[in-house]
Amino acid sequence: MTAVDHGSSTLRVVSGRSIKGTLGAFVALTKPRIIELLLVTTVPTMILAAGGLPPAWLVLSTLIGGTLAAASANVLNCVYDRDIDKLMHRTERRPLATGAISVRAALVFGAVLGIAAFAWLALVVNLLSAVLATAAIAFYVLVYTMWLKRRTPQNIVWGGAAGCMPVLVGWAAVTDSLAWTPWILFGIVFLWTPPHYWPLSLKFRQDYAAAGVPMLPVVRSAGQVAAQIVAYSWAMVAMSLLLWPVAGTSWFYGVVALVAGGAFIVEAHGLQARVARGDRDPKPMRLFHGSITYLAVLFLAIALDPLLHL
């Protein structure tokens, strides 16, 4: 293995590593799958804000800025968490954990992405969307990653607020303002985050314990975690139904919210029942994957509702 050192080792180049492989490592730092999930909430919010289809250039511009902002937050998260990523089987192959990319290179990459996100949104969309996106980066890195994650089992609850910001960015991009509706959308995603992430934490409890990260399943019993998941699930569905009268959506959204929310609650109670029975494998990933489907279906209904004119 050889290394090219510019300053204090901006980028390690492994002998025989292809340019494609290096680029792939940088892309991996941005956590593309998480970005996709965030963007799923942005476009429907923009359609709801516009009461129909907003200009295509505005949607594309907002998605570009949102992608840059989310990528920046994820890269900087990887920089700070590189020590614990090495200790967890789920994250041990991340580029900074393996040494495929140097810390300095990743830090510069993350900072450039964040600056680019602000500049792009401020110049092409509007200043409010740029400020909100930058606030999301700061909150995710400074509040969640550097403060909450390693100190409290409520880390994912309050830290999850950063993942709610795309709905505010999307609304601001269209209206250059905020109102009650985007804050309800914020609340839906906020309440969705714990029952989405805690099942994953249950599955990989030993990983988090080995890394010293006090995720709720590490410091509480599985039964207590399941009860919390059920409570947040009910609150999330109630929040989703509040959107119905506040945003003036039609019966179409209401029906979808009721059916999808009911299915989510049934699965959450199913997880609680399996835990209470003492099942060796309570299958928490069923709820984890189901939660992704739920969010996609709910926001698809949010997008379709103003287009159907029911």
C-alpha positions in Angstrom: 0.0 0.0 0.0 1.3 3.4 -0.9 0.0 6.8 0.1 0.1 10.2 -1.5 0.4 12.9 1.3 -0.7 16.5 0.5 -0.3 18.6 3.6 -1.3 16.1 6.3 -2.6 13.3 4.1 -5.6 14.7 2.3 -6.3 11.4 0.5 -4.9 8.0 0.8 -4.5 6.3 -2.5 -4.3 2.5 -2.2 -2.1 1.0 -4.8 -4.2 -0.6 -7.5 -7.4 1.3 -6.3 -9.4 2.5 -9.3 -10.7 6.0 -9.6 -14.2 4.4 -9.7 -13.5 2.7 -6.4 -12.3 6.0 -4.8 -15.3 7.9 -6.0 -17.5 5.0 -4.8 -15.9 5.4 -1.3 -16.7 9.2 -1.3 -20.3 8.4 -2.4 -20.6 5.8 0.4 -19.7 8.5 3.0 -22.8 10.4 2.0 -25.1 7.5 2.9 -27.2 7.6 -0.4 -30.0 5.4 0.9 -30.7 7.8 3.8 -30.7 10.7 1.3 -33.3 9.0 -0.8 -35.5 8.6 2.2 -35.2 12.3 3.1 -36.0 13.4 -0.5 -39.2 11.2 -0.5 -40.7 13.7 1.9 -39.5 16.9 0.1 -41.3 16.6 -3.3 -44.8 15.8 -1.8 -44.4 18.7 0.5 -43.7 21.0 -2.4 -46.7 19.7 -4.3 -48.9 20.3 -1.2 -47.5 23.8 -0.7 -48.1 24.7 -4.3 -51.6 23.1 -4.4 -50.5 21.3 -7.6 -47.3 20.7 -9.5 -44.6 23.4 -8.7 -42.3 24.4 -11.5 -40.0 21.6 -12.5 -36.9 23.7 -12.2 -37.8 24.6 -8.6 -38.3 21.0 -7.7 -35.0 19.9 -9.3 -33.1 22.9 -7.7 -34.5 22.1 -4.3 -33.6 18.4 -4.6 -30.1 19.3 -5.6 -29.7 21.6 -2.6 -31.3 19.1 -0.3 -29.1 16.3 -1.5 -25.9 18.4 -1.0 -27.1 19.3 2.5 -27.9 15.8 3.5 -24.7 14.5 2.0 -22.7 17.1 4.0 -24.3 16.1 7.3 -23.8 12.4 6.6 -20.1 12.8 5.7 -19.4 14.9 8.8 -21.3 12.3 10.9 -19.0 9.6 9.5 -15.9 11.7 10.3 -16.9 12.1 14.0 -18.2 8.5 14.4 -15.2 6.8 12.7 -14.0 5.3 16.0 -17.3 3.6 16.9 -17.9 2.6 13.3 -14.9 0.4 13.5 -16.4 -1.4 16.5 -19.8 -2.2 15.0 -20.3 -5.0 12.4 -23.0 -2.9 10.6 -20.7 0.0 10.0 -17.2 -1.5 10.0 -16.9 -1.3 6.2 -17.5 2.4 6.0 -14.7 4.2 4.1 -13.3 6.0 7.2 -13.5 2.9 9.3 -11.5 1.0 6.7 -9.1 3.8 6.0 -10.1 4.0 2.3 -10.4 7.8 2.7 -8.4 10.0 5.1 -10.1 12.0 7.8 -8.9 15.3 6.3 -10.2 14.4 2.8 -13.6 13.5 4.3 -13.7 16.6 6.4 -13.0 18.9 3.4 -15.5 16.9 1.4 -18.2 17.4 4.0 -17.5 21.1 4.4 -17.5 21.8 0.7 -20.8 20.0 0.3 -22.4 22.1 3.1 -21.1 25.4 1.6 -22.3 24.3 -1.8 -25.8 23.4 -0.4 -26.2 26.9 1.2 -24.9 28.8 -1.8 -27.0 26.8 -4.3 -30.3 27.1 -2.3 -29.7 30.8 -1.5 -28.9 31.7 -5.1 -31.3 29.4 -7.0 -34.2 28.8 -4.6 -34.4 31.3 -1.7 -32.6 32.3 1.4 -35.0 30.7 3.8 -34.6 27.3 2.3 -30.8 27.7 2.5 -30.9 28.7 6.2 -33.1 25.8 7.1 -30.9 23.3 5.2 -27.8 24.6 6.9 -29.6 24.5 10.3 -30.3 20.8 9.6 -26.6 20.1 8.9 -25.6 21.9 12.1 -28.2 20.2 14.2 -27.3 16.7 12.9 -23.6 17.1 13.4 -23.3 19.3 16.5 -26.4 18.3 18.5 -27.1 14.7 17.5 -23.7 13.3 16.5 -21.4 15.2 18.8 -23.6 15.6 21.9 -26.7 13.4 22.1 -25.7 10.1 20.4 -23.1 9.0 23.0 -24.8 10.6 26.0 -28.5 9.7 26.2 -30.9 7.0 25.1 -33.1 9.7 23.8 -30.5 10.5 21.2 -32.5 9.4 18.2 -35.7 11.1 19.4 -34.3 14.6 19.5 -31.6 14.0 17.0 -34.2 12.9 14.6 -35.3 16.5 14.2 -32.6 16.9 11.6 -34.3 14.3 9.4 -37.6 16.3 9.6 -36.1 19.5 8.1 -36.6 18.5 4.4 -40.3 19.1 4.8 -39.6 22.6 6.0 -37.1 23.2 3.2 -39.5 21.9 0.6 -42.4 24.2 1.9 -40.1 27.2 2.1 -38.8 26.6 -1.4 -42.3 27.0 -2.8 -43.8 29.7 -0.5 -40.7 31.4 1.0 -42.4 31.1 4.3 -43.5 28.6 6.9 -47.0 27.8 8.2 -48.8 25.2 10.4 -49.0 22.6 7.7 -45.2 22.1 7.3 -44.8 21.9 11.0 -47.4 19.1 11.2 -45.4 17.3 8.5 -42.3 17.9 10.6 -44.2 16.4 13.5 -45.1 13.3 11.5 -41.5 12.6 10.6 -40.3 13.4 14.1 -42.7 10.9 15.7 -42.0 8.4 13.0 -38.2 8.3 13.6 -38.2 6.4 17.0 -40.5 3.5 15.8 -38.4 3.4 12.6 -35.0 3.4 14.2 -35.5 1.5 17.5 -36.4 -1.8 15.8 -33.0 -1.5 14.0 -31.4 -0.8 17.3 -33.0 -3.9 18.8 -31.6 -6.0 15.9 -28.1 -4.6 16.4 -28.2 -4.1 20.1 -24.9 -5.9 20.7 -23.2 -3.6 18.1 -24.2 -0.5 19.9 -23.4 -2.0 23.3 -19.9 -2.9 22.1 -19.4 0.7 20.8 -20.6 2.2 24.1 -23.6 4.0 22.4 -26.5 4.2 24.8 -29.3 3.5 22.3 -32.6 2.7 24.1 -32.4 -1.1 23.5 -28.9 -1.1 25.2 -30.0 0.6 28.4 -33.7 -0.6 28.6 -35.3 -4.0 28.3 -36.8 -5.1 25.0 -40.3 -4.9 26.6 -39.7 -1.2 27.6 -38.4 -0.4 24.1 -41.5 -2.1 22.5 -43.8 -0.1 24.7 -42.1 3.1 23.6 -42.4 2.1 20.0 -46.1 1.5 20.4 -46.6 4.9 22.1 -44.7 6.8 19.4 -46.6 4.9 16.7 -50.0 6.0 18.0 -48.8 9.6 18.4 -47.4 9.5 14.8 -50.7 8.3 13.4 -52.6 10.9 15.4 -50.3 13.6 14.0 -50.8 12.3 10.4 -54.6 12.6 10.8 -54.2 16.2 12.1 -52.9 17.1 8.7 -56.3 16.2 7.2 -58.2 19.2 8.6 -55.3 21.6 8.9 -54.0 21.3 5.3 -57.5 20.9 3.8 -56.7 17.6 2.2 -59.5 15.5 0.8 -61.0 12.2 1.9 -58.4 10.4 -0.2 -55.5 11.4 2.1 -57.6 10.7 5.1 -58.4 7.2 4.0 -54.8 6.4 3.1 -53.6 7.9 6.5 -56.1 5.8 8.4 -55.3 2.5 6.6 -51.5 2.9 6.5 -51.5 4.2 10.1 -53.6 1.3 11.2 -51.3 -1.2 9.5 -48.3 0.5 11.2 -49.9 0.3 14.7 -50.9 -3.4 14.2 -47.2 -4.2 13.3 -46.0 -2.2 16.3 -48.3 -4.1 18.6 -47.2 -7.3 16.9 -43.6 -6.6 17.8 -44.6 -5.8 21.4 -46.5 -9.1 21.6 -43.5 -11.1 20.2 -41.2 -9.5 22.8 -43.7 -10.2 25.6 -43.9 -13.8 24.6 -40.1 -14.0 24.8 -39.6 -15.0 21.2 -36.0 -15.6 20.5 -36.3 -13.5 17.4 -39.1 -10.9 17.8 -38.5 -9.9 14.1 -37.9 -6.2 14.7 -36.8 -5.6 11.1 -40.4 -6.3 10.0 -41.4 -3.0 11.6 -38.2 -1.3 10.4 -38.8 -2.1 6.7 -42.6 -1.5 7.2 -41.9 1.9 8.5 -40.1 2.9 5.3 -43.1 1.7 3.3 -45.5 3.6 5.5 -43.6 6.9 5.1 -43.4 6.4 1.3 -47.2 5.6 1.1 -48.2 8.5 3.3 -46.2 11.1 1.4 -47.3 9.7 -1.9 -50.9 10.3 -0.7 -49.8 13.8 0.3 -48.5 14.4 -3.2 -51.5 12.9 -5.0 -54.2 14.6 -3.0 -53.9 18.1 -4.5 -53.4 16.6 -8.0 -56.7 14.6 -7.8 -58.8 17.6 -7.0 -61.3 15.4 -5.0 
